[in-house]
Amino acid sequence: MQVGELERRLLEIFPPEAAESWDRTGMLVGNPFDEVEAVAVALDPSLAAIKFARNAGAQVLVTHHPLFLD
């Protein structure tokens, strides 16, 4: 599966309309055509979460909170 397809599927389950006005939804960085074999999940996109995802071999890090808030 490609990153863009994963994003589309997640946005079907968690529609942007349900987000808070200050929230950011969807892919913030990356290439939608990259292949995904593993996904890591975290509450916040902290440096520790990013390092964990990388060390775990994940191509995608899905977080509950966005990297930057408006």
C-alpha positions in Angstrom: 0.0 0.0 0.0 1.2 3.5 -0.6 1.2 6.4 1.9 -1.5 8.2 0.0 -3.9 5.2 0.1 -3.3 4.8 3.8 -4.1 8.5 4.3 -7.3 8.2 2.3 -8.4 5.2 4.3 -7.7 6.9 7.6 -9.6 10.0 6.5 -12.6 7.9 5.7 -12.6 6.5 9.3 -11.6 9.9 10.9 -13.1 12.6 8.6 -11.5 16.1 8.8 -14.9 17.6 9.5 -14.7 15.9 13.0 -11.4 17.6 13.8 -11.1 20.7 16.0 -10.7 24.0 14.1 -7.1 24.3 15.3 -6.2 20.7 14.4 -4.4 19.6 11.3 -5.5 16.4 9.5 -3.9 14.3 6.9 -0.3 13.9 5.9 2.0 16.7 7.1 5.3 15.5 5.6 6.3 12.8 3.2 5.7 11.4 -0.2 2.2 9.9 -0.9 3.7 7.5 -3.4 6.1 5.8 -0.9 5.3 2.2 -0.1 4.1 1.3 3.4 4.9 -2.0 5.1 4.8 -0.9 8.7 3.1 1.9 10.7 3.9 3.2 14.2 1.3 5.0 16.3 1.9 7.6 19.0 0.0 10.3 20.9 2.4 13.1 19.9 5.0 13.4 17.1 7.8 13.7 19.6 11.5 13.0 18.8 11.2 9.8 20.8 8.2 8.7 18.8 10.0 9.4 15.5 13.1 7.5 16.6 10.9 4.6 17.8 9.1 4.5 14.4 12.4 4.6 12.5 14.0 1.9 14.7 10.9 -0.3 14.4 11.1 -0.1 10.6 7.9 1.9 10.2 7.6 4.0 7.1 4.7 6.0 8.6 4.1 7.5 12.1 0.4 8.2 12.8 -0.1 10.5 15.7 -3.2 11.8 17.5 -1.9 15.3 17.9 -0.4 17.2 14.9 3.2 18.3 14.7 2.3 22.0 14.8 -0.9 23.6 16.2 -2.4 26.7 14.6 
